Amino acid sequence: MRPRRVAFVGSIKWRERIPFGGRDLGRIAAQLDEVPGTDEDTVLVGVSRQGFDEQGRGVDVALVPEDLLEAWKQR
């Protein structure tokens, strides 16, 4: 059974030196139509060990390691 609506799609880039960039964002956006249940309201999420370059900041939600650790501390 497929969901009627997908809330978010994203990509995790856990690279040692290269931040999440425009090319990474472009890949998410290009594949969005291939995911059943996505629409113009589907949130684009990026998770990156090395942060985000200027173009990569175009995701709706940008998470770095500190964000992930902080989320667990609040429990």
HTML snippet that shows the backbone in 3Dmol.js (N, CA, C, O; Angstrom):
<script src="https://3Dmol.org/build/3Dmol-min.js"></script>
<div id="view" style="width:600px;height:400px;position:relative"></div>
<script>
const pdb = `
ATOM      1  N   MET A   1       0.837  -1.177   0.000  1.00  0.00           N
ATOM      2  CA  MET A   1       0.000   0.000   0.000  1.00  0.00           C
ATOM      3  C   MET A   1       0.888   1.249   0.000  1.00  0.00           C
ATOM      4  O   MET A   1       1.765   1.388   0.853  1.00  0.00           O
ATOM      5  N   ARG A   2       0.669   2.127  -0.926  1.00  0.00           N
ATOM      6  CA  ARG A   2       1.453   3.355  -1.025  1.00  0.00           C
ATOM      7  C   ARG A   2       0.793   4.473  -0.226  1.00  0.00           C
ATOM      8  O   ARG A   2      -0.433   4.556  -0.145  1.00  0.00           O
ATOM      9  N   PRO A   3       1.614   5.321   0.356  1.00  0.00           N
ATOM     10  CA  PRO A   3       1.033   6.456   1.075  1.00  0.00           C
ATOM     11  C   PRO A   3       0.388   7.423   0.088  1.00  0.00           C
ATOM     12  O   PRO A   3       0.826   7.545  -1.056  1.00  0.00           O
ATOM     13  N   ARG A   4      -0.647   8.099   0.541  1.00  0.00           N
ATOM     14  CA  ARG A   4      -1.296   9.093  -0.309  1.00  0.00           C
ATOM     15  C   ARG A   4      -0.414  10.314  -0.496  1.00  0.00           C
ATOM     16  O   ARG A   4      -0.396  10.941  -1.556  1.00  0.00           O
ATOM     17  N   ARG A   5       0.309  10.631   0.553  1.00  0.00           N
ATOM     18  CA  ARG A   5       1.153  11.819   0.506  1.00  0.00           C
ATOM     19  C   ARG A   5       2.457  11.558   1.247  1.00  0.00           C
ATOM     20  O   ARG A   5       2.463  11.004   2.346  1.00  0.00           O
ATOM     21  N   VAL A   6       3.541  11.960   0.639  1.00  0.00           N
ATOM     22  CA  VAL A   6       4.859  11.852   1.258  1.00  0.00           C
ATOM     23  C   VAL A   6       5.196  13.219   1.842  1.00  0.00           C
ATOM     24  O   VAL A   6       5.163  14.222   1.130  1.00  0.00           O
ATOM     25  N   ALA A   7       5.516  13.264   3.121  1.00  0.00           N
ATOM     26  CA  ALA A   7       5.784  14.538   3.798  1.00  0.00           C
ATOM     27  C   ALA A   7       7.133  15.125   3.410  1.00  0.00           C
ATOM     28  O   ALA A   7       7.256  16.340   3.251  1.00  0.00           O
ATOM     29  N   PHE A   8       8.152  14.272   3.255  1.00  0.00           N
ATOM     30  CA  PHE A   8       9.473  14.789   2.900  1.00  0.00           C
ATOM     31  C   PHE A   8      10.290  13.743   2.151  1.00  0.00           C
ATOM     32  O   PHE A   8      10.057  12.540   2.270  1.00  0.00           O
ATOM     33  N   VAL A   9      11.245  14.230   1.385  1.00  0.00           N
ATOM     34  CA  VAL A   9      12.261  13.395   0.754  1.00  0.00           C
ATOM     35  C   VAL A   9      13.596  14.074   1.013  1.00  0.00           C
ATOM     36  O   VAL A   9      13.653  15.282   1.243  1.00  0.00           O
ATOM     37  N   GLY A  10      14.666  13.294   0.975  1.00  0.00           N
ATOM     38  CA  GLY A  10      15.939  13.927   1.268  1.00  0.00           C
ATOM     39  C   GLY A  10      17.134  13.090   0.906  1.00  0.00           C
ATOM     40  O   GLY A  10      17.039  12.037   0.275  1.00  0.00           O
ATOM     41  N   SER A  11      18.268  13.607   1.337  1.00  0.00           N
ATOM     42  CA  SER A  11      19.540  12.971   1.039  1.00  0.00           C
ATOM     43  C   SER A  11      20.493  13.197   2.201  1.00  0.00           C
ATOM     44  O   SER A  11      20.535  14.276   2.792  1.00  0.00           O
ATOM     45  N   ILE A  12      21.261  12.153   2.518  1.00  0.00           N
ATOM     46  CA  ILE A  12      22.292  12.247   3.553  1.00  0.00           C
ATOM     47  C   ILE A  12      23.643  12.172   2.854  1.00  0.00           C
ATOM     48  O   ILE A  12      23.913  11.231   2.107  1.00  0.00           O
ATOM     49  N   LYS A  13      24.483  13.162   3.099  1.00  0.00           N
ATOM     50  CA  LYS A  13      25.838  13.193   2.542  1.00  0.00           C
ATOM     51  C   LYS A  13      26.810  13.258   3.712  1.00  0.00           C
ATOM     52  O   LYS A  13      26.996  14.314   4.316  1.00  0.00           O
ATOM     53  N   TRP A  14      27.422  12.132   4.026  1.00  0.00           N
ATOM     54  CA  TRP A  14      28.326  12.035   5.181  1.00  0.00           C
ATOM     55  C   TRP A  14      29.770  11.999   4.688  1.00  0.00           C
ATOM     56  O   TRP A  14      30.531  11.093   5.028  1.00  0.00           O
ATOM     57  N   ARG A  15      30.133  12.984   3.891  1.00  0.00           N
ATOM     58  CA  ARG A  15      31.467  13.057   3.296  1.00  0.00           C
ATOM     59  C   ARG A  15      32.434  13.749   4.246  1.00  0.00           C
ATOM     60  O   ARG A  15      32.030  14.563   5.076  1.00  0.00           O
ATOM     61  N   GLU A  16      33.709  13.419   4.118  1.00  0.00           N
ATOM     62  CA  GLU A  16      34.725  13.982   5.018  1.00  0.00           C
ATOM     63  C   GLU A  16      35.070  15.427   4.720  1.00  0.00           C
ATOM     64  O   GLU A  16      35.392  16.179   5.640  1.00  0.00           O
ATOM     65  N   ARG A  17      35.013  15.840   3.460  1.00  0.00           N
ATOM     66  CA  ARG A  17      35.485  17.188   3.120  1.00  0.00           C
ATOM     67  C   ARG A  17      34.500  18.044   2.341  1.00  0.00           C
ATOM     68  O   ARG A  17      34.589  19.270   2.401  1.00  0.00           O
ATOM     69  N   ILE A  18      33.586  17.459   1.628  1.00  0.00           N
ATOM     70  CA  ILE A  18      32.735  18.212   0.702  1.00  0.00           C
ATOM     71  C   ILE A  18      31.355  18.444   1.310  1.00  0.00           C
ATOM     72  O   ILE A  18      30.704  17.493   1.742  1.00  0.00           O
ATOM     73  N   PRO A  19      30.899  19.700   1.347  1.00  0.00           N
ATOM     74  CA  PRO A  19      29.568  19.977   1.879  1.00  0.00           C
ATOM     75  C   PRO A  19      28.464  19.562   0.900  1.00  0.00           C
ATOM     76  O   PRO A  19      28.721  19.276  -0.270  1.00  0.00           O
ATOM     77  N   PHE A  20      27.273  19.539   1.395  1.00  0.00           N
ATOM     78  CA  PHE A  20      26.082  19.306   0.583  1.00  0.00           C
ATOM     79  C   PHE A  20      25.964  20.489  -0.370  1.00  0.00           C
ATOM     80  O   PHE A  20      25.989  21.640   0.066  1.00  0.00           O
ATOM     81  N   GLY A  21      25.834  20.219  -1.663  1.00  0.00           N
ATOM     82  CA  GLY A  21      25.850  21.309  -2.631  1.00  0.00           C
ATOM     83  C   GLY A  21      24.669  21.320  -3.577  1.00  0.00           C
ATOM     84  O   GLY A  21      23.728  20.536  -3.451  1.00  0.00           O
ATOM     85  N   GLY A  22      24.748  22.224  -4.518  1.00  0.00           N
ATOM     86  CA  GLY A  22      23.690  22.381  -5.507  1.00  0.00           C
ATOM     87  C   GLY A  22      23.448  21.127  -6.327  1.00  0.00           C
ATOM     88  O   GLY A  22      22.309  20.828  -6.686  1.00  0.00           O
ATOM     89  N   ARG A  23      24.496  20.402  -6.621  1.00  0.00           N
ATOM     90  CA  ARG A  23      24.346  19.151  -7.376  1.00  0.00           C
ATOM     91  C   ARG A  23      23.528  18.137  -6.572  1.00  0.00           C
ATOM     92  O   ARG A  23      22.680  17.438  -7.127  1.00  0.00           O
ATOM     93  N   ASP A  24      23.783  18.062  -5.277  1.00  0.00           N
ATOM     94  CA  ASP A  24      23.026  17.151  -4.407  1.00  0.00           C
ATOM     95  C   ASP A  24      21.554  17.558  -4.360  1.00  0.00           C
ATOM     96  O   ASP A  24      20.659  16.717  -4.451  1.00  0.00           O
ATOM     97  N   LEU A  25      21.324  18.849  -4.218  1.00  0.00           N
ATOM     98  CA  LEU A  25      19.950  19.360  -4.199  1.00  0.00           C
ATOM     99  C   LEU A  25      19.261  19.076  -5.531  1.00  0.00           C
ATOM    100  O   LEU A  25      18.094  18.684  -5.563  1.00  0.00           O
ATOM    101  N   GLY A  26      19.982  19.273  -6.617  1.00  0.00           N
ATOM    102  CA  GLY A  26      19.422  19.015  -7.938  1.00  0.00           C
ATOM    103  C   GLY A  26      18.995  17.572  -8.125  1.00  0.00           C
ATOM    104  O   GLY A  26      17.983  17.293  -8.768  1.00  0.00           O
ATOM    105  N   ARG A  27      19.762  16.665  -7.565  1.00  0.00           N
ATOM    106  CA  ARG A  27      19.408  15.237  -7.669  1.00  0.00           C
ATOM    107  C   ARG A  27      18.113  14.933  -6.920  1.00  0.00           C
ATOM    108  O   ARG A  27      17.272  14.175  -7.404  1.00  0.00           O
ATOM    109  N   ILE A  28      17.960  15.524  -5.746  1.00  0.00           N
ATOM    110  CA  ILE A  28      16.713  15.310  -4.993  1.00  0.00           C
ATOM    111  C   ILE A  28      15.536  15.846  -5.801  1.00  0.00           C
ATOM    112  O   ILE A  28      14.533  15.158  -5.990  1.00  0.00           O
ATOM    113  N   ALA A  29      15.671  17.074  -6.272  1.00  0.00           N
ATOM    114  CA  ALA A  29      14.583  17.716  -7.014  1.00  0.00           C
ATOM    115  C   ALA A  29      14.244  16.941  -8.286  1.00  0.00           C
ATOM    116  O   ALA A  29      13.070  16.798  -8.629  1.00  0.00           O
ATOM    117  N   ALA A  30      15.260  16.442  -8.986  1.00  0.00           N
ATOM    118  CA  ALA A  30      15.038  15.709 -10.231  1.00  0.00           C
ATOM    119  C   ALA A  30      14.307  14.393 -10.000  1.00  0.00           C
ATOM    120  O   ALA A  30      13.545  13.947 -10.858  1.00  0.00           O
ATOM    121  N   GLN A  31      14.529  13.780  -8.863  1.00  0.00           N
ATOM    122  CA  GLN A  31      13.916  12.483  -8.582  1.00  0.00           C
ATOM    123  C   GLN A  31      12.588  12.595  -7.845  1.00  0.00           C
ATOM    124  O   GLN A  31      11.926  11.587  -7.599  1.00  0.00           O
ATOM    125  N   LEU A  32      12.205  13.790  -7.499  1.00  0.00           N
ATOM    126  CA  LEU A  32      10.980  14.001  -6.731  1.00  0.00           C
ATOM    127  C   LEU A  32       9.756  13.416  -7.434  1.00  0.00           C
ATOM    128  O   LEU A  32       8.914  12.791  -6.789  1.00  0.00           O
ATOM    129  N   ASP A  33       9.651  13.612  -8.736  1.00  0.00           N
ATOM    130  CA  ASP A  33       8.498  13.107  -9.481  1.00  0.00           C
ATOM    131  C   ASP A  33       8.440  11.587  -9.537  1.00  0.00           C
ATOM    132  O   ASP A  33       7.388  11.016  -9.825  1.00  0.00           O
ATOM    133  N   GLU A  34       9.562  10.927  -9.265  1.00  0.00           N
ATOM    134  CA  GLU A  34       9.600   9.471  -9.297  1.00  0.00           C
ATOM    135  C   GLU A  34       9.090   8.841  -7.999  1.00  0.00           C
ATOM    136  O   GLU A  34       8.884   7.630  -7.931  1.00  0.00           O
ATOM    137  N   VAL A  35       8.889   9.659  -6.985  1.00  0.00           N
ATOM    138  CA  VAL A  35       8.428   9.153  -5.689  1.00  0.00           C
ATOM    139  C   VAL A  35       6.917   9.348  -5.599  1.00  0.00           C
ATOM    140  O   VAL A  35       6.444  10.483  -5.540  1.00  0.00           O
ATOM    141  N   PRO A  36       6.154   8.254  -5.587  1.00  0.00           N
ATOM    142  CA  PRO A  36       4.700   8.380  -5.498  1.00  0.00           C
ATOM    143  C   PRO A  36       4.289   9.105  -4.216  1.00  0.00           C
ATOM    144  O   PRO A  36       4.837   8.847  -3.145  1.00  0.00           O
ATOM    145  N   GLY A  37       3.342   9.994  -4.334  1.00  0.00           N
ATOM    146  CA  GLY A  37       2.834  10.698  -3.163  1.00  0.00           C
ATOM    147  C   GLY A  37       3.483  12.045  -2.920  1.00  0.00           C
ATOM    148  O   GLY A  37       3.099  12.749  -1.986  1.00  0.00           O
ATOM    149  N   THR A  38       4.469  12.429  -3.742  1.00  0.00           N
ATOM    150  CA  THR A  38       5.084  13.745  -3.574  1.00  0.00           C
ATOM    151  C   THR A  38       4.312  14.780  -4.379  1.00  0.00           C
ATOM    152  O   THR A  38       3.650  14.458  -5.365  1.00  0.00           O
ATOM    153  N   ASP A  39       4.411  16.024  -3.941  1.00  0.00           N
ATOM    154  CA  ASP A  39       3.793  17.138  -4.654  1.00  0.00           C
ATOM    155  C   ASP A  39       4.590  18.400  -4.352  1.00  0.00           C
ATOM    156  O   ASP A  39       5.673  18.318  -3.772  1.00  0.00           O
ATOM    157  N   GLU A  40       4.078  19.558  -4.732  1.00  0.00           N
ATOM    158  CA  GLU A  40       4.814  20.808  -4.536  1.00  0.00           C
ATOM    159  C   GLU A  40       5.000  21.161  -3.064  1.00  0.00           C
ATOM    160  O   GLU A  40       5.825  22.013  -2.737  1.00  0.00           O
ATOM    161  N   ASP A  41       4.252  20.526  -2.179  1.00  0.00           N
ATOM    162  CA  ASP A  41       4.382  20.783  -0.743  1.00  0.00           C
ATOM    163  C   ASP A  41       5.341  19.823  -0.044  1.00  0.00           C
ATOM    164  O   ASP A  41       5.608  19.979   1.148  1.00  0.00           O
ATOM    165  N   THR A  42       5.858  18.842  -0.761  1.00  0.00           N
ATOM    166  CA  THR A  42       6.797  17.891  -0.169  1.00  0.00           C
ATOM    167  C   THR A  42       8.076  18.623   0.227  1.00  0.00           C
ATOM    168  O   THR A  42       8.661  19.343  -0.582  1.00  0.00           O
ATOM    169  N   VAL A  43       8.500  18.440   1.455  1.00  0.00           N
ATOM    170  CA  VAL A  43       9.667  19.120   2.011  1.00  0.00           C
ATOM    171  C   VAL A  43      10.945  18.408   1.564  1.00  0.00           C
ATOM    172  O   VAL A  43      11.028  17.180   1.595  1.00  0.00           O
ATOM    173  N   LEU A  44      11.946  19.202   1.146  1.00  0.00           N
ATOM    174  CA  LEU A  44      13.252  18.656   0.769  1.00  0.00           C
ATOM    175  C   LEU A  44      14.193  18.780   1.959  1.00  0.00           C
ATOM    176  O   LEU A  44      14.401  19.874   2.482  1.00  0.00           O
ATOM    177  N   VAL A  45      14.764  17.649   2.386  1.00  0.00           N
ATOM    178  CA  VAL A  45      15.623  17.603   3.568  1.00  0.00           C
ATOM    179  C   VAL A  45      17.033  17.189   3.159  1.00  0.00           C
ATOM    180  O   VAL A  45      17.224  16.259   2.376  1.00  0.00           O
ATOM    181  N   GLY A  46      18.009  17.898   3.703  1.00  0.00           N
ATOM    182  CA  GLY A  46      19.404  17.530   3.499  1.00  0.00           C
ATOM    183  C   GLY A  46      20.080  17.328   4.841  1.00  0.00           C
ATOM    184  O   GLY A  46      19.883  18.114   5.767  1.00  0.00           O
ATOM    185  N   VAL A  47      20.878  16.274   4.947  1.00  0.00           N
ATOM    186  CA  VAL A  47      21.669  16.012   6.147  1.00  0.00           C
ATOM    187  C   VAL A  47      23.117  15.913   5.682  1.00  0.00           C
ATOM    188  O   VAL A  47      23.435  15.139   4.779  1.00  0.00           O
ATOM    189  N   SER A  48      23.995  16.703   6.306  1.00  0.00           N
ATOM    190  CA  SER A  48      25.373  16.739   5.834  1.00  0.00           C
ATOM    191  C   SER A  48      26.367  16.856   6.973  1.00  0.00           C
ATOM    192  O   SER A  48      26.213  17.681   7.874  1.00  0.00           O
ATOM    193  N   ARG A  49      27.372  16.028   6.918  1.00  0.00           N
ATOM    194  CA  ARG A  49      28.446  16.056   7.916  1.00  0.00           C
ATOM    195  C   ARG A  49      29.244  17.356   7.820  1.00  0.00           C
ATOM    196  O   ARG A  49      29.683  17.884   8.842  1.00  0.00           O
ATOM    197  N   GLN A  50      29.437  17.877   6.611  1.00  0.00           N
ATOM    198  CA  GLN A  50      30.273  19.056   6.396  1.00  0.00           C
ATOM    199  C   GLN A  50      29.477  20.320   6.095  1.00  0.00           C
ATOM    200  O   GLN A  50      30.024  21.274   5.540  1.00  0.00           O
ATOM    201  N   GLY A  51      28.214  20.342   6.447  1.00  0.00           N
ATOM    202  CA  GLY A  51      27.414  21.538   6.227  1.00  0.00           C
ATOM    203  C   GLY A  51      26.949  21.669   4.786  1.00  0.00           C
ATOM    204  O   GLY A  51      26.895  20.691   4.040  1.00  0.00           O
ATOM    205  N   PHE A  52      26.615  22.893   4.411  1.00  0.00           N
ATOM    206  CA  PHE A  52      25.975  23.160   3.125  1.00  0.00           C
ATOM    207  C   PHE A  52      26.649  24.339   2.442  1.00  0.00           C
ATOM    208  O   PHE A  52      26.951  25.349   3.078  1.00  0.00           O
ATOM    209  N   ASP A  53      26.883  24.202   1.133  1.00  0.00           N
ATOM    210  CA  ASP A  53      27.391  25.362   0.415  1.00  0.00           C
ATOM    211  C   ASP A  53      26.202  26.256   0.067  1.00  0.00           C
ATOM    212  O   ASP A  53      25.063  25.923   0.392  1.00  0.00           O
ATOM    213  N   GLU A  54      26.456  27.371  -0.582  1.00  0.00           N
ATOM    214  CA  GLU A  54      25.394  28.347  -0.849  1.00  0.00           C
ATOM    215  C   GLU A  54      24.226  27.740  -1.614  1.00  0.00           C
ATOM    216  O   GLU A  54      23.071  27.988  -1.268  1.00  0.00           O
ATOM    217  N   GLN A  55      24.501  26.960  -2.635  1.00  0.00           N
ATOM    218  CA  GLN A  55      23.438  26.340  -3.421  1.00  0.00           C
ATOM    219  C   GLN A  55      22.748  25.221  -2.650  1.00  0.00           C
ATOM    220  O   GLN A  55      21.538  25.034  -2.775  1.00  0.00           O
ATOM    221  N   GLY A  56      23.504  24.488  -1.866  1.00  0.00           N
ATOM    222  CA  GLY A  56      22.939  23.396  -1.082  1.00  0.00           C
ATOM    223  C   GLY A  56      21.975  23.866  -0.015  1.00  0.00           C
ATOM    224  O   GLY A  56      21.128  23.101   0.447  1.00  0.00           O
ATOM    225  N   ARG A  57      22.102  25.129   0.379  1.00  0.00           N
ATOM    226  CA  ARG A  57      21.191  25.683   1.385  1.00  0.00           C
ATOM    227  C   ARG A  57      19.772  25.868   0.853  1.00  0.00           C
ATOM    228  O   ARG A  57      18.889  26.319   1.581  1.00  0.00           O
ATOM    229  N   GLY A  58      19.555  25.523  -0.406  1.00  0.00           N
ATOM    230  CA  GLY A  58      18.230  25.631  -0.993  1.00  0.00           C
ATOM    231  C   GLY A  58      17.253  24.563  -0.527  1.00  0.00           C
ATOM    232  O   GLY A  58      16.077  24.609  -0.887  1.00  0.00           O
ATOM    233  N   VAL A  59      17.716  23.601   0.266  1.00  0.00           N
ATOM    234  CA  VAL A  59      16.791  22.603   0.815  1.00  0.00           C
ATOM    235  C   VAL A  59      15.869  23.292   1.814  1.00  0.00           C
ATOM    236  O   VAL A  59      16.202  24.352   2.344  1.00  0.00           O
ATOM    237  N   ASP A  60      14.724  22.698   2.066  1.00  0.00           N
ATOM    238  CA  ASP A  60      13.786  23.270   3.039  1.00  0.00           C
ATOM    239  C   ASP A  60      14.281  23.080   4.467  1.00  0.00           C
ATOM    240  O   ASP A  60      14.094  23.951   5.316  1.00  0.00           O
ATOM    241  N   VAL A  61      14.913  21.939   4.727  1.00  0.00           N
ATOM    242  CA  VAL A  61      15.454  21.632   6.051  1.00  0.00           C
ATOM    243  C   VAL A  61      16.892  21.163   5.868  1.00  0.00           C
ATOM    244  O   VAL A  61      17.152  20.201   5.145  1.00  0.00           O
ATOM    245  N   ALA A  62      17.826  21.850   6.528  1.00  0.00           N
ATOM    246  CA  ALA A  62      19.247  21.513   6.444  1.00  0.00           C
ATOM    247  C   ALA A  62      19.736  21.113   7.833  1.00  0.00           C
ATOM    248  O   ALA A  62      19.704  21.920   8.762  1.00  0.00           O
ATOM    249  N   LEU A  63      20.184  19.876   7.973  1.00  0.00           N
ATOM    250  CA  LEU A  63      20.628  19.366   9.267  1.00  0.00           C
ATOM    251  C   LEU A  63      22.106  18.994   9.225  1.00  0.00           C
ATOM    252  O   LEU A  63      22.585  18.400   8.259  1.00  0.00           O
ATOM    253  N   VAL A  64      22.817  19.354  10.284  1.00  0.00           N
ATOM    254  CA  VAL A  64      24.234  19.008  10.449  1.00  0.00           C
ATOM    255  C   VAL A  64      24.354  18.115  11.683  1.00  0.00           C
ATOM    256  O   VAL A  64      23.380  17.973  12.423  1.00  0.00           O
ATOM    257  N   PRO A  65      25.524  17.507  11.928  1.00  0.00           N
ATOM    258  CA  PRO A  65      25.655  16.581  13.055  1.00  0.00           C
ATOM    259  C   PRO A  65      25.176  17.149  14.391  1.00  0.00           C
ATOM    260  O   PRO A  65      24.551  16.441  15.181  1.00  0.00           O
ATOM    261  N   GLU A  66      25.466  18.411  14.638  1.00  0.00           N
ATOM    262  CA  GLU A  66      25.050  19.015  15.907  1.00  0.00           C
ATOM    263  C   GLU A  66      23.532  19.000  16.070  1.00  0.00           C
ATOM    264  O   GLU A  66      23.028  18.823  17.179  1.00  0.00           O
ATOM    265  N   ASP A  67      22.805  19.185  14.971  1.00  0.00           N
ATOM    266  CA  ASP A  67      21.339  19.137  15.023  1.00  0.00           C
ATOM    267  C   ASP A  67      20.854  17.749  15.425  1.00  0.00           C
ATOM    268  O   ASP A  67      19.911  17.615  16.205  1.00  0.00           O
ATOM    269  N   LEU A  68      21.496  16.730  14.894  1.00  0.00           N
ATOM    270  CA  LEU A  68      21.099  15.358  15.216  1.00  0.00           C
ATOM    271  C   LEU A  68      21.378  15.034  16.676  1.00  0.00           C
ATOM    272  O   LEU A  68      20.551  14.423  17.353  1.00  0.00           O
ATOM    273  N   LEU A  69      22.545  15.444  17.157  1.00  0.00           N
ATOM    274  CA  LEU A  69      22.880  15.200  18.564  1.00  0.00           C
ATOM    275  C   LEU A  69      21.942  15.956  19.493  1.00  0.00           C
ATOM    276  O   LEU A  69      21.510  15.418  20.512  1.00  0.00           O
ATOM    277  N   GLU A  70      21.630  17.182  19.154  1.00  0.00           N
ATOM    278  CA  GLU A  70      20.731  17.997  19.976  1.00  0.00           C
ATOM    279  C   GLU A  70      19.334  17.379  20.050  1.00  0.00           C
ATOM    280  O   GLU A  70      18.687  17.425  21.095  1.00  0.00           O
ATOM    281  N   ALA A  71      18.880  16.810  18.956  1.00  0.00           N
ATOM    282  CA  ALA A  71      17.560  16.171  18.943  1.00  0.00           C
ATOM    283  C   ALA A  71      17.498  15.022  19.944  1.00  0.00           C
ATOM    284  O   ALA A  71      16.464  14.812  20.578  1.00  0.00           O
ATOM    285  N   TRP A  72      18.585  14.281  20.092  1.00  0.00           N
ATOM    286  CA  TRP A  72      18.609  13.167  21.034  1.00  0.00           C
ATOM    287  C   TRP A  72      18.726  13.649  22.472  1.00  0.00           C
ATOM    288  O   TRP A  72      18.214  12.989  23.377  1.00  0.00           O
ATOM    289  N   LYS A  73      19.378  14.770  22.707  1.00  0.00           N
ATOM    290  CA  LYS A  73      19.518  15.311  24.062  1.00  0.00           C
ATOM    291  C   LYS A  73      18.181  15.733  24.645  1.00  0.00           C
ATOM    292  O   LYS A  73      17.982  15.664  25.858  1.00  0.00           O
ATOM    293  N   GLN A  74      17.273  16.163  23.802  1.00  0.00           N
ATOM    294  CA  GLN A  74      15.993  16.680  24.267  1.00  0.00           C
ATOM    295  C   GLN A  74      15.049  15.585  24.724  1.00  0.00           C
ATOM    296  O   GLN A  74      13.966  15.888  25.224  1.00  0.00           O
ATOM    297  N   ARG A  75      15.414  14.352  24.573  1.00  0.00           N
ATOM    298  CA  ARG A  75      14.519  13.248  24.965  1.00  0.00           C
ATOM    299  C   ARG A  75      14.577  12.990  26.428  1.00  0.00           C
ATOM    300  O   ARG A  75      13.890  12.099  26.926  1.00  0.00           O
TER     301      ARG A  75
END
`;
const viewer = $3Dmol.createViewer("view");
viewer.addModel(pdb, "pdb");
viewer.setStyle({}, {cartoon: {color: "spectrum"}});
viewer.zoomTo();
viewer.render();
</script>
